[in-house]
């Protein structure tokens, strides 16, 4: 089983997907850079969680 994502992570990721969906890919390393560019999240851990969730959503598409 995996870790459960909080509502904040899901909301921020879906907002980013709606605004900049074409910029994101299925590569986690690229998504980290793009997430840092488009959000003001202070913590590296939150940035990585958002990027990981975005990667998962893009692979699902």
C-alpha distance matrix in Angstrom:
0.0 3.8 7.0 9.2 12.4 15.7 18.5 20.6 18.3 18.0 21.8 22.9 21.0 22.5 25.9 25.8 24.9 27.9 30.3 29.5 27.3 29.4 29.2 25.5 24.3 21.2 21.9 20.1 23.2 25.5 23.3 23.5 27.3 27.6 25.4 27.6 30.7 29.9 28.5 29.8 26.7 28.0 24.9 23.6 20.1 20.2 21.8 19.1 16.3 18.6 19.4 15.8 15.1 18.6 17.8 14.9 17.3 20.1 18.4 17.7 21.4
3.8 0.0 3.7 6.5 9.2 12.7 15.7 17.3 14.8 14.9 18.7 19.5 17.7 19.5 22.7 22.5 21.9 25.0 27.1 26.3 24.4 26.6 26.2 22.5 21.6 18.8 19.3 17.1 20.2 22.4 20.1 20.0 23.8 24.1 21.8 23.9 27.0 26.3 24.8 26.1 22.9 24.3 21.3 20.0 16.4 16.4 18.0 15.4 12.5 14.9 15.8 12.4 11.8 15.4 15.0 12.4 14.9 17.8 16.6 16.2 19.8
7.0 3.7 0.0 3.8 6.4 9.5 12.9 14.3 12.1 12.8 16.4 17.2 16.0 18.1 20.9 21.0 20.9 23.8 25.8 25.3 23.8 26.3 25.7 22.1 21.8 19.5 19.8 17.1 19.9 22.1 19.4 18.9 22.6 22.9 20.2 22.0 25.3 24.4 22.5 23.4 20.1 21.3 18.4 17.5 13.9 13.6 15.8 13.6 10.4 12.9 14.6 11.7 11.0 14.8 15.2 13.1 15.2 18.3 17.9 17.5 20.9
9.2 6.5 3.8 0.0 3.8 6.5 9.6 11.6 10.0 10.2 13.7 15.1 14.2 15.8 18.7 19.4 19.3 21.8 24.0 24.0 22.6 25.5 25.2 21.9 22.1 20.2 21.0 18.4 21.3 22.9 19.9 19.6 23.2 22.9 19.9 21.9 24.9 23.6 21.5 22.4 19.3 21.0 18.5 18.3 14.8 13.5 15.9 14.5 10.9 12.5 14.8 12.5 10.7 14.3 15.5 13.3 14.5 18.0 18.1 17.2 20.2
12.4 9.2 6.4 3.8 0.0 3.8 6.7 8.2 6.2 6.7 10.1 11.3 10.7 12.5 15.1 15.8 16.1 18.6 20.5 20.7 19.6 22.7 22.2 19.1 19.9 18.5 19.3 16.7 19.5 20.6 17.3 17.0 20.4 19.8 16.6 18.7 21.6 20.0 17.8 18.9 16.0 18.0 15.9 15.9 12.8 10.8 12.9 12.2 8.4 9.3 12.1 10.6 8.3 11.7 13.6 12.0 12.7 16.1 17.0 16.3 18.8
15.7 12.7 9.5 6.5 3.8 0.0 3.8 5.4 5.4 6.5 8.7 10.2 10.9 12.5 14.4 15.7 16.7 18.6 20.3 21.1 20.5 23.9 23.4 20.8 22.0 21.2 22.0 19.2 21.7 22.6 19.0 18.4 21.5 20.7 17.2 18.9 21.6 19.7 17.1 17.7 14.9 16.8 15.3 16.2 13.3 10.7 13.4 13.7 10.1 10.4 13.9 13.2 10.9 13.7 16.3 15.1 15.2 18.6 19.9 19.1 21.2
18.5 15.7 12.9 9.6 6.7 3.8 0.0 3.8 5.5 5.1 5.9 8.5 9.8 10.5 12.1 14.2 15.1 16.4 18.3 19.6 19.2 22.8 22.7 20.5 22.2 21.9 23.1 20.7 23.1 23.4 19.7 19.5 22.2 20.8 17.3 19.3 21.4 18.9 16.4 17.2 15.1 17.6 16.8 18.1 15.7 12.5 14.7 15.6 12.3 11.3 14.9 14.9 12.1 14.0 17.1 16.0 15.2 18.5 20.4 19.2 20.7
20.6 17.3 14.3 11.6 8.2 5.4 3.8 0.0 3.8 5.5 5.2 6.1 8.4 10.0 10.6 12.2 14.1 15.4 16.6 17.8 18.1 21.6 21.0 19.1 21.2 21.4 22.1 19.4 21.4 21.5 17.8 17.2 19.5 18.3 14.6 16.1 18.3 15.9 13.0 13.5 11.4 14.0 13.7 15.2 13.4 9.9 11.9 13.6 10.8 9.5 13.3 14.1 11.8 13.3 16.7 16.4 15.7 18.5 20.8 20.3 21.5
18.3 14.8 12.1 10.0 6.2 5.4 5.5 3.8 0.0 3.8 5.5 5.3 6.0 8.5 10.0 10.6 12.1 14.3 15.5 16.0 15.8 19.2 18.4 16.0 17.8 17.7 18.4 15.7 17.9 18.2 14.5 14.0 16.7 15.6 12.1 14.0 16.5 14.4 12.0 13.2 10.8 13.5 12.6 13.3 11.3 7.9 9.3 10.4 7.4 6.0 9.7 10.2 8.1 9.8 13.0 12.8 12.5 15.3 17.4 17.2 18.6
18.0 14.9 12.8 10.2 6.7 6.5 5.1 5.5 3.8 0.0 3.8 5.6 5.2 6.1 8.6 10.0 10.4 12.2 14.3 15.1 14.4 17.9 17.9 15.5 17.2 17.1 18.5 16.5 19.1 19.0 15.3 15.7 18.4 16.7 13.5 16.2 18.1 15.6 13.8 15.6 13.9 17.0 16.3 16.7 14.7 11.4 12.3 13.0 9.9 7.9 10.9 11.1 7.9 9.1 12.5 11.6 10.4 13.5 15.7 14.8 16.0
21.8 18.7 16.4 13.7 10.1 8.7 5.9 5.2 5.5 3.8 0.0 3.8 5.5 5.3 6.2 8.7 9.8 10.6 12.4 14.0 14.0 17.7 17.8 16.2 18.6 19.1 20.6 18.7 21.0 20.3 16.5 17.0 19.0 16.8 13.7 16.1 17.4 14.4 12.5 14.3 13.2 16.6 16.8 17.7 16.4 12.7 13.4 14.9 12.4 9.7 12.8 13.9 10.9 11.2 14.9 14.6 12.8 15.4 18.2 17.3 17.8
22.9 19.5 17.2 15.1 11.3 10.2 8.5 6.1 5.3 5.6 3.8 0.0 3.8 5.5 5.1 6.2 8.6 9.9 10.6 11.8 12.4 15.9 15.3 13.9 16.6 17.6 18.5 16.5 18.3 17.4 13.7 13.9 15.5 13.4 10.1 12.4 13.7 10.7 8.8 10.7 9.9 13.5 14.0 14.8 14.2 10.4 10.3 12.5 10.7 7.5 10.4 12.3 10.2 9.8 13.6 14.3 12.8 14.8 17.8 17.7 18.0
21.0 17.7 16.0 14.2 10.7 10.9 9.8 8.4 6.0 5.2 5.5 3.8 0.0 3.8 5.4 5.1 6.1 8.6 10.0 10.2 9.8 13.3 12.9 10.9 13.2 14.0 15.2 13.6 15.8 14.9 11.2 12.1 14.1 11.9 9.1 12.2 13.5 10.9 10.0 12.7 11.8 15.3 15.2 15.1 14.2 10.9 10.1 11.3 9.5 6.0 8.0 9.6 7.1 6.2 10.0 10.7 9.1 11.0 14.0 14.1 14.4
22.5 19.5 18.1 15.8 12.5 12.5 10.5 10.0 8.5 6.1 5.3 5.5 3.8 0.0 3.8 5.4 4.9 6.1 8.6 9.8 9.0 12.8 13.4 11.9 14.3 15.3 17.3 16.3 18.7 17.4 13.8 15.3 17.0 14.3 12.0 15.3 15.9 12.8 12.4 15.3 14.9 18.6 18.8 18.9 18.0 14.6 13.9 15.0 13.0 9.7 11.3 12.6 9.6 8.2 11.8 12.0 9.3 11.2 14.4 13.6 13.3
25.9 22.7 20.9 18.7 15.1 14.4 12.1 10.6 10.0 8.6 6.2 5.1 5.4 3.8 0.0 3.8 5.4 5.2 6.2 8.4 9.1 12.8 13.1 12.6 15.7 17.4 19.0 17.9 19.7 18.0 14.5 15.7 16.7 13.6 11.4 14.2 14.2 10.6 10.3 13.1 13.5 17.3 18.3 18.8 18.6 15.0 14.1 16.0 14.6 11.0 12.7 14.8 12.4 10.7 14.3 15.2 12.6 13.8 17.4 17.0 16.2
25.8 22.5 21.0 19.4 15.8 15.7 14.2 12.2 10.6 10.0 8.7 6.2 5.1 5.4 3.8 0.0 3.8 5.4 5.1 5.5 6.6 10.0 9.7 9.2 12.5 14.6 15.8 14.9 16.4 14.4 11.1 12.5 13.2 9.9 8.2 11.2 11.0 7.7 8.3 11.8 12.4 16.1 17.0 16.9 17.1 14.0 12.1 13.9 13.3 9.5 10.2 12.9 11.2 8.7 12.0 13.7 11.6 12.0 15.6 16.1 15.3
24.9 21.9 20.9 19.3 16.1 16.7 15.1 14.1 12.1 10.4 9.8 8.6 6.1 4.9 5.4 3.8 0.0 3.8 5.6 5.4 4.2 7.9 8.8 7.9 10.8 12.7 14.7 14.6 16.6 14.5 11.3 13.7 14.7 11.4 10.4 13.9 13.7 10.8 11.9 15.4 15.8 19.4 19.9 19.4 19.2 16.2 14.4 15.4 14.4 10.8 10.8 12.8 10.7 7.7 10.6 11.9 9.0 9.1 12.9 13.0 11.7
27.9 25.0 23.8 21.8 18.6 18.6 16.4 15.4 14.3 12.2 10.6 9.9 8.6 6.1 5.2 5.4 3.8 0.0 3.8 6.0 5.7 9.1 10.7 10.9 13.9 16.1 18.3 18.3 20.2 17.8 14.8 17.1 17.6 14.0 13.2 16.3 15.5 12.2 13.3 16.7 17.6 21.4 22.3 22.3 22.2 19.0 17.4 18.8 17.7 14.0 14.5 16.5 14.2 11.4 14.3 15.3 12.1 12.2 15.9 15.5 13.6
30.3 27.1 25.8 24.0 20.5 20.3 18.3 16.6 15.5 14.3 12.4 10.6 10.0 8.6 6.2 5.1 5.6 3.8 0.0 3.8 6.0 8.7 9.4 10.7 14.2 17.0 18.6 18.5 19.7 17.0 14.3 16.2 16.0 12.3 11.8 14.4 12.9 9.5 11.3 14.7 16.3 20.0 21.4 21.4 22.0 18.9 16.8 18.7 18.4 14.6 14.7 17.4 15.8 12.8 15.6 17.3 14.6 14.1 18.0 18.2 16.3
29.5 26.3 25.3 24.0 20.7 21.1 19.6 17.8 16.0 15.1 14.0 11.8 10.2 9.8 8.4 5.5 5.4 6.0 3.8 0.0 3.8 5.7 5.6 7.2 10.9 14.0 15.3 15.6 16.5 13.5 11.3 13.6 13.1 9.3 9.7 12.6 10.9 8.4 11.0 14.7 16.1 19.6 20.7 20.1 20.9 18.2 15.6 17.0 17.3 13.6 12.8 15.6 14.6 11.1 13.3 15.7 13.4 12.2 15.9 16.9 15.0
27.3 24.4 23.8 22.6 19.6 20.5 19.2 18.1 15.8 14.4 14.0 12.4 9.8 9.0 9.1 6.6 4.2 5.7 6.0 3.8 0.0 3.8 5.5 5.8 8.7 11.5 13.6 14.4 16.0 13.2 10.9 13.9 14.1 10.6 11.1 14.5 13.6 11.3 13.5 17.3 18.1 21.6 22.1 21.1 21.4 18.8 16.3 17.0 16.8 13.4 12.3 14.3 13.0 9.3 11.1 13.0 10.4 8.8 12.6 13.3 11.3
29.4 26.6 26.3 25.5 22.7 23.9 22.8 21.6 19.2 17.9 17.7 15.9 13.3 12.8 12.8 10.0 7.9 9.1 8.7 5.7 3.8 0.0 3.8 5.6 7.7 11.1 13.0 14.7 15.8 12.6 11.3 14.7 14.3 11.0 12.6 15.7 14.3 12.8 15.7 19.5 20.5 23.7 24.2 22.9 23.4 21.3 18.4 18.8 19.2 16.0 14.1 16.1 15.4 11.6 12.3 14.6 12.4 9.8 13.0 14.4 12.0
29.2 26.2 25.7 25.2 22.2 23.4 22.7 21.0 18.4 17.9 17.8 15.3 12.9 13.4 13.1 9.7 8.8 10.7 9.4 5.6 5.5 3.8 0.0 3.8 6.7 10.4 11.3 12.5 13.0 9.5 8.5 11.6 10.7 7.5 9.8 12.5 11.0 10.3 13.4 17.0 18.0 21.0 21.6 20.0 21.0 19.2 15.9 16.4 17.4 14.4 12.1 14.6 14.7 11.0 11.6 14.6 13.2 10.7 13.8 15.9 14.2
25.5 22.5 22.1 21.9 19.1 20.8 20.5 19.1 16.0 15.5 16.2 13.9 10.9 11.9 12.6 9.2 7.9 10.9 10.7 7.2 5.8 5.6 3.8 0.0 3.8 7.1 8.2 9.2 10.5 7.6 5.8 9.4 9.8 7.0 8.6 11.9 11.6 10.9 13.2 16.8 17.0 20.0 19.9 18.0 18.5 16.8 13.8 13.6 14.4 11.6 9.0 11.1 11.3 7.6 7.8 10.9 10.0 7.6 10.6 12.9 11.9
24.3 21.6 21.8 22.1 19.9 22.0 22.2 21.2 17.8 17.2 18.6 16.6 13.2 14.3 15.7 12.5 10.8 13.9 14.2 10.9 8.7 7.7 6.7 3.8 0.0 3.8 5.4 7.8 9.5 7.2 6.6 10.4 11.2 9.6 11.2 14.4 14.5 14.4 16.5 19.9 19.7 22.3 21.7 19.3 19.5 18.4 15.5 14.4 15.1 13.1 10.0 10.8 11.5 8.3 6.7 9.7 9.6 6.4 8.2 11.3 10.7
21.2 18.8 19.5 20.2 18.5 21.2 21.9 21.4 17.7 17.1 19.1 17.6 14.0 15.3 17.4 14.6 12.7 16.1 17.0 14.0 11.5 11.1 10.4 7.1 3.8 0.0 3.8 6.4 9.2 8.4 7.8 11.1 12.9 12.0 13.0 16.1 17.0 17.0 18.5 21.7 20.8 23.3 22.1 19.4 19.0 18.3 15.8 13.9 14.2 13.0 9.9 9.4 10.3 8.1 4.9 7.4 8.4 5.7 5.7 9.3 9.8
21.9 19.3 19.8 21.0 19.3 22.0 23.1 22.1 18.4 18.5 20.6 18.5 15.2 17.3 19.0 15.8 14.7 18.3 18.6 15.3 13.6 13.0 11.3 8.2 5.4 3.8 0.0 3.8 5.7 5.6 6.3 8.9 10.6 10.8 12.1 14.6 15.7 16.5 18.0 20.8 19.8 21.8 20.4 17.4 17.3 17.2 14.4 12.2 13.5 12.9 9.2 9.0 11.3 9.5 6.4 9.5 11.3 9.1 9.2 12.8 13.6
20.1 17.1 17.1 18.4 16.7 19.2 20.7 19.4 15.7 16.5 18.7 16.5 13.6 16.3 17.9 14.9 14.6 18.3 18.5 15.6 14.4 14.7 12.5 9.2 7.8 6.4 3.8 0.0 3.8 5.5 5.0 6.2 9.0 9.9 10.2 12.3 14.3 15.2 15.9 18.4 16.9 18.6 16.8 13.8 13.5 13.7 11.1 8.5 10.1 10.0 6.4 6.1 9.2 8.3 5.9 9.0 11.3 10.3 10.7 13.9 15.3
23.2 20.2 19.9 21.3 19.5 21.7 23.1 21.4 17.9 19.1 21.0 18.3 15.8 18.7 19.7 16.4 16.6 20.2 19.7 16.5 16.0 15.8 13.0 10.5 9.5 9.2 5.7 3.8 0.0 3.8 5.4 5.3 6.8 9.0 10.1 11.2 13.0 14.8 15.8 17.9 16.7 17.9 16.3 13.0 13.7 14.4 11.3 9.2 11.9 11.9 8.3 9.1 12.4 11.3 9.5 12.7 14.9 13.5 14.1 17.5 18.6
25.5 22.4 22.1 22.9 20.6 22.6 23.4 21.5 18.2 19.0 20.3 17.4 14.9 17.4 18.0 14.4 14.5 17.8 17.0 13.5 13.2 12.6 9.5 7.6 7.2 8.4 5.6 5.5 3.8 0.0 3.8 5.4 5.4 6.3 8.6 10.1 10.9 12.6 14.4 17.0 16.5 18.2 17.5 14.5 15.6 15.6 12.1 11.0 13.4 12.3 8.7 10.5 13.0 10.8 9.5 13.2 14.4 12.4 13.8 17.1 17.4
23.3 20.1 19.4 19.9 17.3 19.0 19.7 17.8 14.5 15.3 16.5 13.7 11.2 13.8 14.5 11.1 11.3 14.8 14.3 11.3 10.9 11.3 8.5 5.8 6.6 7.8 6.3 5.0 5.4 3.8 0.0 3.8 5.4 5.0 5.8 8.4 9.7 10.4 11.7 14.6 13.9 16.1 15.4 12.9 13.6 12.8 9.4 8.6 10.5 8.8 5.3 7.7 9.7 7.4 7.0 10.7 11.6 10.3 12.3 15.1 15.5
23.5 20.0 18.9 19.6 17.0 18.4 19.5 17.2 14.0 15.7 17.0 13.9 12.1 15.3 15.7 12.5 13.7 17.1 16.2 13.6 13.9 14.7 11.6 9.4 10.4 11.1 8.9 6.2 5.3 5.4 3.8 0.0 3.8 5.5 5.2 6.2 8.7 10.2 10.6 12.7 11.5 13.1 12.1 9.4 10.5 10.3 6.7 6.2 9.1 8.2 5.2 8.0 10.6 9.5 9.5 12.8 14.2 13.6 15.3 18.0 18.8
27.3 23.8 22.6 23.2 20.4 21.5 22.2 19.5 16.7 18.4 19.0 15.5 14.1 17.0 16.7 13.2 14.7 17.6 16.0 13.1 14.1 14.3 10.7 9.8 11.2 12.9 10.6 9.0 6.8 5.4 5.4 3.8 0.0 3.8 5.5 5.2 6.3 8.9 10.3 12.3 12.2 13.6 13.5 11.1 13.2 12.9 9.1 9.6 12.6 11.3 8.6 11.7 14.0 12.1 12.3 15.9 16.8 15.6 17.7 20.5 20.7
27.6 24.1 22.9 22.9 19.8 20.7 20.8 18.3 15.6 16.7 16.8 13.4 11.9 14.3 13.6 9.9 11.4 14.0 12.3 9.3 10.6 11.0 7.5 7.0 9.6 12.0 10.8 9.9 9.0 6.3 5.0 5.5 3.8 0.0 3.8 5.5 5.1 6.3 8.6 11.6 12.1 14.4 14.8 13.1 14.8 13.6 9.9 10.9 13.0 10.6 8.3 11.8 13.1 10.5 11.4 15.0 14.9 13.7 16.4 18.8 18.5
25.4 21.8 20.2 19.9 16.6 17.2 17.3 14.6 12.1 13.5 13.7 10.1 9.1 12.0 11.4 8.2 10.4 13.2 11.8 9.7 11.1 12.6 9.8 8.6 11.2 13.0 12.1 10.2 10.1 8.6 5.8 5.2 5.5 3.8 0.0 3.8 5.4 5.3 5.9 8.9 8.8 11.5 11.8 10.6 11.9 10.1 6.6 8.4 10.1 7.5 6.2 10.0 11.0 9.1 10.9 14.0 13.9 13.7 16.5 18.4 18.6
27.6 23.9 22.0 21.9 18.7 18.9 19.3 16.1 14.0 16.2 16.1 12.4 12.2 15.3 14.2 11.2 13.9 16.3 14.4 12.6 14.5 15.7 12.5 11.9 14.4 16.1 14.6 12.3 11.2 10.1 8.4 6.2 5.2 5.5 3.8 0.0 3.8 5.7 5.6 7.1 7.3 9.1 10.0 8.9 11.3 10.1 6.7 9.1 11.6 9.8 8.9 12.5 14.0 12.6 14.2 17.3 17.6 17.4 20.0 22.1 22.3
30.7 27.0 25.3 24.9 21.6 21.6 21.4 18.3 16.5 18.1 17.4 13.7 13.5 15.9 14.2 11.0 13.7 15.5 12.9 10.9 13.6 14.3 11.0 11.6 14.5 17.0 15.7 14.3 13.0 10.9 9.7 8.7 6.3 5.1 5.4 3.8 0.0 3.8 5.9 8.0 9.8 11.7 13.3 12.6 15.1 13.7 10.3 12.7 14.9 12.6 11.5 15.2 16.3 14.2 15.8 19.1 18.9 18.1 21.1 23.2 22.8
29.9 26.3 24.4 23.6 20.0 19.7 18.9 15.9 14.4 15.6 14.4 10.7 10.9 12.8 10.6 7.7 10.8 12.2 9.5 8.4 11.3 12.8 10.3 10.9 14.4 17.0 16.5 15.2 14.8 12.6 10.4 10.2 8.9 6.3 5.3 5.7 3.8 0.0 3.8 7.1 9.2 12.1 14.0 13.9 15.8 13.4 10.5 13.2 14.6 11.5 11.2 15.0 15.2 12.9 15.3 18.2 17.3 16.8 20.2 21.8 21.1
28.5 24.8 22.5 21.5 17.8 17.1 16.4 13.0 12.0 13.8 12.5 8.8 10.0 12.4 10.3 8.3 11.9 13.3 11.3 11.0 13.5 15.7 13.4 13.2 16.5 18.5 18.0 15.9 15.8 14.4 11.7 10.6 10.3 8.6 5.9 5.6 5.9 3.8 0.0 3.8 5.6 8.9 11.0 11.6 13.3 10.6 8.5 11.9 12.8 10.0 10.9 14.5 14.5 13.1 15.9 18.3 17.7 18.0 21.2 22.5 22.4
29.8 26.1 23.4 22.4 18.9 17.7 17.2 13.5 13.2 15.6 14.3 10.7 12.7 15.3 13.1 11.8 15.4 16.7 14.7 14.7 17.3 19.5 17.0 16.8 19.9 21.7 20.8 18.4 17.9 17.0 14.6 12.7 12.3 11.6 8.9 7.1 8.0 7.1 3.8 0.0 3.8 6.2 9.2 10.8 12.9 10.5 9.2 12.9 14.0 11.9 13.3 16.6 16.9 16.1 18.8 21.1 20.8 21.4 24.4 25.7 25.9
26.7 22.9 20.1 19.3 16.0 14.9 15.1 11.4 10.8 13.9 13.2 9.9 11.8 14.9 13.5 12.4 15.8 17.6 16.3 16.1 18.1 20.5 18.0 17.0 19.7 20.8 19.8 16.9 16.7 16.5 13.9 11.5 12.2 12.1 8.8 7.3 9.8 9.2 5.6 3.8 0.0 3.8 5.8 7.8 9.3 6.9 6.4 10.1 10.9 9.6 11.5 14.4 14.8 14.8 17.4 19.4 19.5 20.6 23.3 24.5 25.2
28.0 24.3 21.3 21.0 18.0 16.8 17.6 14.0 13.5 17.0 16.6 13.5 15.3 18.6 17.3 16.1 19.4 21.4 20.0 19.6 21.6 23.7 21.0 20.0 22.3 23.3 21.8 18.6 17.9 18.2 16.1 13.1 13.6 14.4 11.5 9.1 11.7 12.1 8.9 6.2 3.8 0.0 3.8 6.7 8.9 7.9 7.9 11.2 12.6 12.3 13.8 16.4 17.4 17.8 20.0 22.0 22.6 23.7 26.0 27.5 28.4
24.9 21.3 18.4 18.5 15.9 15.3 16.8 13.7 12.6 16.3 16.8 14.0 15.2 18.8 18.3 17.0 19.9 22.3 21.4 20.7 22.1 24.2 21.6 19.9 21.7 22.1 20.4 16.8 16.3 17.5 15.4 12.1 13.5 14.8 11.8 10.0 13.3 14.0 11.0 9.2 5.8 3.8 0.0 3.8 5.4 5.5 6.4 8.8 10.1 10.9 12.5 14.4 15.7 16.8 18.5 20.3 21.4 22.7 24.6 26.1 27.6
23.6 20.0 17.5 18.3 15.9 16.2 18.1 15.2 13.3 16.7 17.7 14.8 15.1 18.9 18.8 16.9 19.4 22.3 21.4 20.1 21.1 22.9 20.0 18.0 19.3 19.4 17.4 13.8 13.0 14.5 12.9 9.4 11.1 13.1 10.6 8.9 12.6 13.9 11.6 10.8 7.8 6.7 3.8 0.0 3.8 5.5 5.1 6.2 8.7 10.0 10.4 12.1 14.3 15.2 16.3 18.3 19.9 20.9 22.4 24.4 25.9
20.1 16.4 13.9 14.8 12.8 13.3 15.7 13.4 11.3 14.7 16.4 14.2 14.2 18.0 18.6 17.1 19.2 22.2 22.0 20.9 21.4 23.4 21.0 18.5 19.5 19.0 17.3 13.5 13.7 15.6 13.6 10.5 13.2 14.8 11.9 11.3 15.1 15.8 13.3 12.9 9.3 8.9 5.4 3.8 0.0 3.8 5.4 5.2 6.2 8.7 9.9 10.5 12.3 14.2 15.2 16.6 18.4 19.9 21.1 22.7 24.7
20.2 16.4 13.6 13.5 10.8 10.7 12.5 9.9 7.9 11.4 12.7 10.4 10.9 14.6 15.0 14.0 16.2 19.0 18.9 18.2 18.8 21.3 19.2 16.8 18.4 18.3 17.2 13.7 14.4 15.6 12.8 10.3 12.9 13.6 10.1 10.1 13.7 13.4 10.6 10.5 6.9 7.9 5.5 5.5 3.8 0.0 3.8 5.4 5.1 6.1 8.5 9.7 10.6 12.2 14.1 15.3 16.5 18.2 20.0 21.1 22.8
21.8 18.0 15.8 15.9 12.9 13.4 14.7 11.9 9.3 12.3 13.4 10.3 10.1 13.9 14.1 12.1 14.4 17.4 16.8 15.6 16.3 18.4 15.9 13.8 15.5 15.8 14.4 11.1 11.3 12.1 9.4 6.7 9.1 9.9 6.6 6.7 10.3 10.5 8.5 9.2 6.4 7.9 6.4 5.1 5.4 3.8 0.0 3.8 5.5 5.2 6.1 8.5 10.0 10.5 12.2 14.3 15.4 16.4 18.4 20.0 21.3
19.1 15.4 13.6 14.5 12.2 13.7 15.6 13.6 10.4 13.0 14.9 12.5 11.3 15.0 16.0 13.9 15.4 18.8 18.7 17.0 17.0 18.8 16.4 13.6 14.4 13.9 12.2 8.5 9.2 11.0 8.6 6.2 9.6 10.9 8.4 9.1 12.7 13.2 11.9 12.9 10.1 11.2 8.8 6.2 5.2 5.4 3.8 0.0 3.8 5.4 5.0 6.0 8.5 9.7 10.3 12.2 14.1 15.1 16.4 18.3 20.1
16.3 12.5 10.4 10.9 8.4 10.1 12.3 10.8 7.4 9.9 12.4 10.7 9.5 13.0 14.6 13.3 14.4 17.7 18.4 17.3 16.8 19.2 17.4 14.4 15.1 14.2 13.5 10.1 11.9 13.4 10.5 9.1 12.6 13.0 10.1 11.6 14.9 14.6 12.8 14.0 10.9 12.6 10.1 8.7 6.2 5.1 5.5 3.8 0.0 3.8 5.4 5.1 6.1 8.5 9.8 10.6 12.3 14.2 15.4 16.6 18.7
18.6 14.9 12.9 12.5 9.3 10.4 11.3 9.5 6.0 7.9 9.7 7.5 6.0 9.7 11.0 9.5 10.8 14.0 14.6 13.6 13.4 16.0 14.4 11.6 13.1 13.0 12.9 10.0 11.9 12.3 8.8 8.2 11.3 10.6 7.5 9.8 12.6 11.5 10.0 11.9 9.6 12.3 10.9 10.0 8.7 6.1 5.2 5.4 3.8 0.0 3.8 5.4 5.2 6.1 8.6 9.9 10.5 12.2 14.3 15.3 16.8
19.4 15.8 14.6 14.8 12.1 13.9 14.9 13.3 9.7 10.9 12.8 10.4 8.0 11.3 12.7 10.2 10.8 14.5 14.7 12.8 12.3 14.1 12.1 9.0 10.0 9.9 9.2 6.4 8.3 8.7 5.3 5.2 8.6 8.3 6.2 8.9 11.5 11.2 10.9 13.3 11.5 13.8 12.5 10.4 9.9 8.5 6.1 5.0 5.4 3.8 0.0 3.8 5.5 5.0 6.2 8.6 9.8 10.4 12.3 14.2 15.5
15.8 12.4 11.7 12.5 10.6 13.2 14.9 14.1 10.2 11.1 13.9 12.3 9.6 12.6 14.8 12.9 12.8 16.5 17.4 15.6 14.3 16.1 14.6 11.1 10.8 9.4 9.0 6.1 9.1 10.5 7.7 8.0 11.7 11.8 10.0 12.5 15.2 15.0 14.5 16.6 14.4 16.4 14.4 12.1 10.5 9.7 8.5 6.0 5.1 5.4 3.8 0.0 3.8 5.4 5.0 6.3 8.7 9.9 10.7 12.5 14.6
15.1 11.8 11.0 10.7 8.3 10.9 12.1 11.8 8.1 7.9 10.9 10.2 7.1 9.6 12.4 11.2 10.7 14.2 15.8 14.6 13.0 15.4 14.7 11.3 11.5 10.3 11.3 9.2 12.4 13.0 9.7 10.6 14.0 13.1 11.0 14.0 16.3 15.2 14.5 16.9 14.8 17.4 15.7 14.3 12.3 10.6 10.0 8.5 6.1 5.2 5.5 3.8 0.0 3.8 5.4 5.0 6.2 8.6 9.9 10.6 12.7
18.6 15.4 14.8 14.3 11.7 13.7 14.0 13.3 9.8 9.1 11.2 9.8 6.2 8.2 10.7 8.7 7.7 11.4 12.8 11.1 9.3 11.6 11.0 7.6 8.3 8.1 9.5 8.3 11.3 10.8 7.4 9.5 12.1 10.5 9.1 12.6 14.2 12.9 13.1 16.1 14.8 17.8 16.8 15.2 14.2 12.2 10.5 9.7 8.5 6.1 5.0 5.4 3.8 0.0 3.8 5.4 5.1 6.1 8.6 9.8 10.8
17.8 15.0 15.2 15.5 13.6 16.3 17.1 16.7 13.0 12.5 14.9 13.6 10.0 11.8 14.3 12.0 10.6 14.3 15.6 13.3 11.1 12.3 11.6 7.8 6.7 4.9 6.4 5.9 9.5 9.5 7.0 9.5 12.3 11.4 10.9 14.2 15.8 15.3 15.9 18.8 17.4 20.0 18.5 16.3 15.2 14.1 12.2 10.3 9.8 8.6 6.2 5.0 5.4 3.8 0.0 3.8 5.5 5.2 6.2 8.6 10.1
14.9 12.4 13.1 13.3 12.0 15.1 16.0 16.4 12.8 11.6 14.6 14.3 10.7 12.0 15.2 13.7 11.9 15.3 17.3 15.7 13.0 14.6 14.6 10.9 9.7 7.4 9.5 9.0 12.7 13.2 10.7 12.8 15.9 15.0 14.0 17.3 19.1 18.2 18.3 21.1 19.4 22.0 20.3 18.3 16.6 15.3 14.3 12.2 10.6 9.9 8.6 6.3 5.0 5.4 3.8 0.0 3.8 5.5 5.2 6.3 9.0
17.3 14.9 15.2 14.5 12.7 15.2 15.2 15.7 12.5 10.4 12.8 12.8 9.1 9.3 12.6 11.6 9.0 12.1 14.6 13.4 10.4 12.4 13.2 10.0 9.6 8.4 11.3 11.3 14.9 14.4 11.6 14.2 16.8 14.9 13.9 17.6 18.9 17.3 17.7 20.8 19.5 22.6 21.4 19.9 18.4 16.5 15.4 14.1 12.3 10.5 9.8 8.7 6.2 5.1 5.5 3.8 0.0 3.8 5.5 5.0 6.5
20.1 17.8 18.3 18.0 16.1 18.6 18.5 18.5 15.3 13.5 15.4 14.8 11.0 11.2 13.8 12.0 9.1 12.2 14.1 12.2 8.8 9.8 10.7 7.6 6.4 5.7 9.1 10.3 13.5 12.4 10.3 13.6 15.6 13.7 13.7 17.4 18.1 16.8 18.0 21.4 20.6 23.7 22.7 20.9 19.9 18.2 16.4 15.1 14.2 12.2 10.4 9.9 8.6 6.1 5.2 5.5 3.8 0.0 3.8 5.3 5.3
18.4 16.6 17.9 18.1 17.0 19.9 20.4 20.8 17.4 15.7 18.2 17.8 14.0 14.4 17.4 15.6 12.9 15.9 18.0 15.9 12.6 13.0 13.8 10.6 8.2 5.7 9.2 10.7 14.1 13.8 12.3 15.3 17.7 16.4 16.5 20.0 21.1 20.2 21.2 24.4 23.3 26.0 24.6 22.4 21.1 20.0 18.4 16.4 15.4 14.3 12.3 10.7 9.9 8.6 6.2 5.2 5.5 3.8 0.0 3.8 5.5
17.7 16.2 17.5 17.2 16.3 19.1 19.2 20.3 17.2 14.8 17.3 17.7 14.1 13.6 17.0 16.1 13.0 15.5 18.2 16.9 13.3 14.4 15.9 12.9 11.3 9.3 12.8 13.9 17.5 17.1 15.1 18.0 20.5 18.8 18.4 22.1 23.2 21.8 22.5 25.7 24.5 27.5 26.1 24.4 22.7 21.1 20.0 18.3 16.6 15.3 14.2 12.5 10.6 9.8 8.6 6.3 5.0 5.3 3.8 0.0 3.8
21.4 19.8 20.9 20.2 18.8 21.2 20.7 21.5 18.6 16.0 17.8 18.0 14.4 13.3 16.2 15.3 11.7 13.6 16.3 15.0 11.3 12.0 14.2 11.9 10.7 9.8 13.6 15.3 18.6 17.4 15.5 18.8 20.7 18.5 18.6 22.3 22.8 21.1 22.4 25.9 25.2 28.4 27.6 25.9 24.7 22.8 21.3 20.1 18.7 16.8 15.5 14.6 12.7 10.8 10.1 9.0 6.5 5.3 5.5 3.8 0.0
